[in-house]
């Protein structure tokens, strides 16, 4: 059975026009790289929905996904653990909040400790 469309967004950006003069205007803007000293990051410690294990979460990163993934890779390498970068957040396995905050501060980011 075919999926029912509830809005034009369900078409995934597909545009069809019979107008010969139609010009497609893309609103996919590349986010400019924001300097590290203007980034305001938050370092959280999280235990929820992780089977009792702790994770360090960095929130507030502004920039494109490639920059986010590059920073996540640096942090994972620094701590020697796994993690992920998704939805504008960096998740690092384990309690490495102090180590990560020191590293980010040296890189020029403004980091704020949030929570216990």
C-alpha positions as CSV (number, residue, x, y, z in Angstrom):
1,X,0.0,0.0,0.0
2,X,1.3,3.4,-0.9
3,X,2.3,5.9,1.8
4,X,-0.1,8.8,2.2
5,X,1.3,12.3,1.9
6,X,0.3,14.7,4.5
7,X,2.3,17.7,3.2
8,X,4.6,18.7,0.4
9,X,7.6,18.2,2.7
10,X,6.9,14.4,2.4
11,X,8.0,14.6,-1.2
12,X,11.6,15.2,0.0
13,X,12.2,18.4,-1.8
14,X,10.9,17.2,-5.2
15,X,9.4,20.0,-7.2
16,X,7.5,19.7,-10.5
17,X,6.3,22.7,-12.5
18,X,4.8,23.1,-15.9
19,X,5.9,26.7,-16.0
20,X,8.7,27.2,-18.5
21,X,10.1,30.1,-16.7
22,X,10.3,28.4,-13.3
23,X,13.6,28.5,-11.5
24,X,14.2,26.4,-8.5
25,X,15.6,28.3,-5.5
26,X,17.3,26.0,-3.1
27,X,17.1,27.0,0.6
28,X,19.8,24.5,1.6
29,X,22.3,27.0,3.1
30,X,25.7,25.8,4.1
31,X,26.2,26.9,7.6
32,X,29.2,29.2,8.0
33,X,32.0,27.9,10.2
34,X,31.7,29.8,13.5
35,X,35.0,30.5,15.2
36,X,35.7,28.4,18.3
37,X,35.8,31.4,20.6
38,X,32.1,32.2,19.7
39,X,30.9,28.6,20.3
40,X,29.1,28.2,23.7
41,X,29.1,24.5,24.5
42,X,27.6,22.7,27.5
43,X,29.1,19.5,29.0
44,X,26.5,17.2,30.5
45,X,26.9,13.9,32.3
46,X,24.1,11.4,31.5
47,X,23.0,8.1,32.9
48,X,19.5,7.8,31.6
49,X,18.5,5.0,29.2
50,X,22.1,3.7,29.2
51,X,21.7,0.6,31.4
52,X,23.4,2.3,34.3
53,X,26.4,3.4,32.3
54,X,27.6,7.0,32.2
55,X,28.1,9.1,29.0
56,X,29.5,12.6,28.6
57,X,27.3,14.7,26.2
58,X,28.5,17.9,24.6
59,X,25.6,20.1,23.5
60,X,25.4,23.5,21.8
61,X,27.7,23.0,18.8
62,X,26.9,25.3,15.9
63,X,28.2,24.3,12.5
64,X,27.9,21.7,9.8
65,X,27.8,17.9,10.4
66,X,31.4,17.4,9.1
67,X,32.8,19.8,11.7
68,X,30.7,18.1,14.4
69,X,32.0,14.7,13.4
70,X,35.6,15.9,13.2
71,X,35.4,17.3,16.8
72,X,33.7,14.1,18.0
73,X,36.6,12.1,16.5
74,X,39.1,14.3,18.3
75,X,37.3,13.8,21.6
76,X,37.0,10.0,21.2
77,X,40.7,9.7,20.3
78,X,41.6,12.0,23.3
79,X,39.6,9.8,25.7
80,X,40.3,6.5,24.0
81,X,36.6,5.5,24.0
82,X,33.7,5.2,21.6
83,X,31.0,7.7,21.0
84,X,28.8,9.3,18.4
85,X,27.9,12.6,16.9
86,X,24.3,13.1,16.0
87,X,21.5,15.7,16.3
88,X,24.0,18.5,17.1
89,X,25.4,16.6,20.1
90,X,28.5,14.7,20.8
91,X,28.1,11.6,23.0
92,X,31.3,10.1,24.6
93,X,31.1,6.9,26.5
94,X,32.2,7.3,30.1
95,X,32.7,10.1,32.5
96,X,35.4,12.2,30.8
97,X,33.7,15.6,31.4
98,X,36.7,17.3,33.0
99,X,39.2,16.0,30.5
100,X,36.9,17.1,27.6
101,X,36.3,20.5,29.1
102,X,40.0,21.1,29.5
103,X,40.6,20.1,25.8
104,X,37.8,22.3,24.5
105,X,38.9,25.3,26.5
106,X,42.5,24.9,25.1
107,X,40.9,24.8,21.6
108,X,39.2,28.1,22.3
109,X,35.6,27.0,23.0
110,X,33.6,28.4,25.8
111,X,32.5,25.4,27.8
112,X,30.0,25.4,30.7
113,X,29.5,22.5,33.1
114,X,25.9,21.5,33.4
115,X,24.5,19.2,36.1
116,X,26.2,17.4,39.0
